[in-house]
């Protein structure tokens, strides 16, 4: 369940909203070695930040869906793209240290232009399945964290 704060609710209740997305990539299982990819500027976000590289138009995902009348259930997924802007150099350095992205946590946060980082809201937590680069653009494919609990 998503928890919204009053600043977020206030920003999103206006007539027009300019959303800003932040994707947090983790390079270790403890989720301490993280970098942030943003679709715009975010005040108060610190750490390793690649600002403006996230393509918000390609950010798409599905959540869990259960259709008991049809006997169907699906687990969520997430896909997004980011401009390289030195991500290749970062990934190479991390891989040289034995840290890769596959199987690691990715979190998606949403806010509004002008909103402080602490007022952004976590909207998805997924696990990275694949990351590919083509023509200077990374494409990431992720699966819901619950997929890791599934035996078959």
Buried (B, 14 or more C-beta within 10 A) or exposed (E): EEEEEEBBEEBBEEEEEEBBBBBBBBBBEEEEBBBBBBBBEBEEBEEEBBBBBBBBEEBEBEEEEEEEEEEEEEBBBBBBBBBBBEBEEBBEEBEEEEBBBEEBBBBBBBBBBEBEBEBBBEBBBBBBBEBEEEEEBBBBBBBBBEBEEEEE
